[in-house]
Amino acid sequence: MYPNKFLEALDQQKLKDSIIIDVRELHEWEFYHLEEAQLIPMQQIPHRMGELPDDRDIYIVCAHGVRSYRVAEYLLANGFERVINVDGGMAAVAMLRGFQYD
């Protein structure tokens, strides 16, 4: 999903029934994150899949979209059907919000 469409949906409260998973590391999260997101670092995803709903859209975000793309592929390959990668990650989201991420 394009970052502008993601932010538009987020700002319009259209993602209330969804979950946003940030797969970056804690130090990246502490620098900048979305209040609506939940942190589950990429390496923890295989061990924490039981925490993820299979009946809601799951938006995956990382720093630039590479890790989130891989996590989205992994979740789709493991039975999750409602997984959406946020292209460009937090760098793109931050830029759209006027924040210099990196």
QUIUR-V600789 format. One record per backbone hydrogen bond with DSSP energy under -0.5 kcal/mol. NH is the residue of the N-H (numbers start at 0). CO is the residue of the C=O. E is the energy in kcal/mol with one decimal. If there is no record, write none. Layout:
# QUIUR-V600789
nh: {NH NH}
co: {CO CO}
e: {E E}
This chain:
# QUIUR-V600789
nh: {5 6 7 8 9 10 11 12 13 14 15 17 18 19 20 20 21 21 22 22 27 28 29 30 31 36 37 39 39 41 43 44 44 46 47 47 48 50 51 57 58 58 59 60 68 69 70 71 72 73 74 75 76 77 77 78 79 82 83 85 86 86 87 88 89 90 90 91 92 93 94 95 96 97 98 100}
co: {1 2 3 4 5 6 7 9 8 8 12 14 56 35 18 58 19 37 20 60 24 24 25 26 27 33 19 21 37 22 40 40 41 43 43 44 44 47 48 81 18 56 83 20 64 65 66 67 68 69 70 71 72 73 74 75 74 80 57 59 0 84 63 85 61 62 87 87 88 89 90 91 92 94 93 98}
e: {-2.2 -2.6 -2.1 -2.4 -2.5 -3.2 -1.8 -1.6 -2.8 -0.6 -0.7 -2.0 -2.4 -0.5 -0.5 -3.3 -0.5 -2.9 -0.6 -2.7 -0.7 -2.2 -2.8 -1.0 -1.7 -1.5 -2.6 -2.5 -0.6 -2.3 -2.3 -0.8 -1.2 -0.8 -1.2 -1.0 -0.6 -2.1 -1.6 -3.2 -3.0 -0.6 -2.9 -2.6 -1.0 -2.0 -2.7 -2.7 -2.4 -2.3 -2.8 -2.5 -2.3 -0.9 -0.6 -1.2 -2.4 -0.6 -3.1 -2.5 -2.4 -0.9 -0.5 -1.6 -3.3 -2.7 -0.5 -1.5 -2.1 -3.0 -2.1 -2.2 -1.4 -1.3 -3.2 -1.0}
